[in-house]
Amino acid sequence: MNRVTVNRVTVNRVTVIGWDGRPLTAAAVHALSTASVVVGGRRHLDAVAPLLATGVATITLGNVAAGLSELSAHLAADGGPAVVLASGDPGFFGIVRALRRLRLDIEVLPATSSVTLAFARAGLPWDDALVLSAHGRRLDRAVNACRAHPCVAVLTGPGGDPAMLGAALTALPRRMFVAEDLGMPTERTTWCTPPQAAARRDWRDPNVVIVVDTNVHDTNVHGTDRVTPDRPTTEDHDSAGWIFPRRASPPGWALPEAAFTHRDSMISKAEVRAVALAHLGPGPGDLIWDVGAGSGSVAVECARLGAGAIAVDHDTDACARTRANAHAHRVSVEVVRGAAPDALTELPTPDAVFVGGGGPEVVGACARRARRIVVVALAALDRVRPSWDALVCAGLDVAGTQLAAARLRPLPDGALRLAATNPVVLLWGAHTGNQHDPR
Ligand SMILES: C[S@@+](CC[C@H](N)C(=O)[O-])C[C@H]1O[C@@H](n2cnc3c(N)ncnc32)[C@H](O)[C@@H]1O
């Protein structure tokens, strides 16, 4: 049957066949041998050519939108049945999403996803991994996810190959597992460091890259490339092994100051951090700078929420404290010792910036780099106006508030009193339209 009627509307039937290099199932062979039109990439069409009836129409997929509009035209004229060939599991980062937008009755015959195969070849579990596609997207989002998450699989594509990924991850303690041509006679898998990946020019398409944090995973146990958890992560207790994808946010945030090592209470208070984080909106794929980091509490909180985080401070002790806090919270924060704004010049472009110290010049420099928002915390009132002006000068929409929390404290007799914390002015400057970007 080429067409079926659903809710009194007649739709065309399309079988979507996944391909992973293994022999096709009987159902897939039958669909191919009875198809009137077959759509797929060049290598997939070549692989199934002997199974097709003579005279069957084929559509070579390059540009997906163009290919699917050709398929629609064919179905309107001929009625099918149609077969669409795709790699791995077509429902996972595959063509099923685009096909759903057409009025079609879709049957999917999946093969093993390249992501499943890559983790299998690496001998790694992946129910706690982050999987993302660099296809037609900004590579820095994949890089930022790799900064924050200890195990990430990247579906690579034009503009985001293993060499580019390696070059962007060079400064971080990461190892990469590159799986090329999975399921094909030319399959090749390689463990390497980011600089090694960056130096190579002969990576073959298609490939999947697994990026693991060597602080969390020991990738060189007994001289092999087996990856074994080195020390438990919070996720080991919270979400690994029972939920997929893993829980995206920690059980709590805007943590009390006592959750961080800090000097003389020089730390953003929890209430101020809560509002700052609400404006920063850190999440997977983002990069957040914490400038004038002090204890690094904001950077650590952003990393806990899944964002890549870079903490900048000119003070050696502040850098050491930030590292200690990141370690204690089992998150990855890149610490840069140096004075802003000069120290910011070479850093990758941030989505959001928190300025905890540095003055209006630093605020201006951050405002010119941030993609989405800059949040500034100020205790000194004489810095409010120049900081506001610096945000406005950079073309941002600026707003601000004064925050003065008074915390409840028990008195010796059991009564409660209010203990005031120091008032702080919080400013935020956002690029118009970007503030509520759903990403
Ligand atoms: C549009 S996605 C499709 C993913 C597919 N649905 C799956 O489950 O494997 C295309 C990307 O999948 C990966 N890929 C697909 N086939 C592959 C293969 N045989 N070997 C390595 N990577 C592959 C590559 O990263 C490629 O750029």
The ligand as an SDF file (V2000), in Angstrom:
LIG
                    3D

 27 29  0  0  0  0  0  0  0  0999 V2000
   23.2080   13.7830   10.6330 C   0  0  0  0  0  0  0  0  0  0  0  0
   24.1890   12.9200   11.7740 S   0  0  0  0  0  0  0  0  0  0  0  0
   23.4070   11.3670   11.7290 C   0  0  0  0  0  0  0  0  0  0  0  0
   23.6080   10.5040   12.9660 C   0  0  0  0  0  0  0  0  0  0  0  0
   22.9150    9.1750   12.7980 C   0  0  0  0  0  0  0  0  0  0  0  0
   21.5020    9.3230   12.9050 N   0  0  0  0  0  0  0  0  0  0  0  0
   23.3990    8.1230   13.7790 C   0  0  0  0  0  0  0  0  0  0  0  0
   22.6010    7.6450   14.5950 O   0  0  0  0  0  0  0  0  0  0  0  0
   24.5760    7.7620   13.7000 O   0  0  0  0  0  0  0  0  0  0  0  0
   25.6210   12.6710   10.7850 C   0  0  0  0  0  0  0  0  0  0  0  0
   26.8430   12.4620   11.6510 C   0  0  0  0  0  0  0  0  0  0  0  0
   26.8220   11.1500   12.2200 O   0  0  0  0  0  0  0  0  0  0  0  0
   28.1360   10.6670   12.3560 C   0  0  0  0  0  0  0  0  0  0  0  0
   28.2670    9.4300   11.5630 N   0  0  0  0  0  0  0  0  0  0  0  0
   27.3190    8.9190   10.7670 C   0  0  0  0  0  0  0  0  0  0  0  0
   27.7740    7.7600   10.2220 N   0  0  0  0  0  0  0  0  0  0  0  0
   29.0050    7.5570   10.7040 C   0  0  0  0  0  0  0  0  0  0  0  0
   29.9980    6.5520   10.5350 C   0  0  0  0  0  0  0  0  0  0  0  0
   29.7830    5.4930    9.7530 N   0  0  0  0  0  0  0  0  0  0  0  0
   31.1850    6.6650   11.1850 N   0  0  0  0  0  0  0  0  0  0  0  0
   31.4120    7.7120   11.9980 C   0  0  0  0  0  0  0  0  0  0  0  0
   30.5230    8.6820   12.1810 N   0  0  0  0  0  0  0  0  0  0  0  0
   29.3370    8.6170   11.5650 C   0  0  0  0  0  0  0  0  0  0  0  0
   29.0460   11.7550   11.8510 C   0  0  0  0  0  0  0  0  0  0  0  0
   29.4080   12.5580   12.9430 O   0  0  0  0  0  0  0  0  0  0  0  0
   28.1620   12.4880   10.8980 C   0  0  0  0  0  0  0  0  0  0  0  0
   28.6250   13.7730   10.6410 O   0  0  0  0  0  0  0  0  0  0  0  0
  1  2  1  0
  2  3  1  0
  2 10  1  0
  3  4  1  0
  4  5  1  0
  5  6  1  0
  5  7  1  0
  7  8  2  0
  7  9  1  0
 10 11  1  0
 11 12  1  0
 11 26  1  0
 12 13  1  0
 13 14  1  0
 13 24  1  0
 14 15  1  0
 14 23  1  0
 15 16  2  0
 16 17  1  0
 17 18  1  0
 17 23  2  0
 18 19  1  0
 18 20  2  0
 20 21  1  0
 21 22  2  0
 22 23  1  0
 24 25  1  0
 24 26  1  0
 26 27  1  0
M  CHG  2   2   1   9  -1
M  END
$$$$
